Amino acid sequence: MRTLIKFSIIVLFISALTMSCSKDESLTDLDKIEIELSTFAQSNNITKCSIWELSNDAHYQVIEASAFKFSNGFISVYNSIEYRYNLLYLYNYRVDNNNVLVLEFVRN
């Protein structure tokens, strides 16, 4: 009987260990984009962001080199007022020569 109890405890311990080490695969696309951009900005020590919008044949800059933060799938950019952009509409991102994160959004 003691052997059965010891075996049960070992099995419970191993199953608890494997469950606690498994990744949470329930991240949405929005979560993945936010994590990727946030990690990219932190690893490149980026503190400013410029926003470009793509609309049909037009491509124009809306915000230039402003402070930003990521939250709940949005990027908040602070110019004279706060602008929020949904990261699901992000088309492209890059870093320019001045170490500013350039985000290009598709405008619908």
Secondary structure, 3 states (H helix, E strand, C coil): CHHHHHHHHHHHHHHHHHHHHCCCCCCCHHHHHHHHHHHHHHHCCCCCEEEEEEECCEEEEEEEEEEEEEECCEEEEECCCEEEEEHHHEEEEEECCCCCEEEEEECC
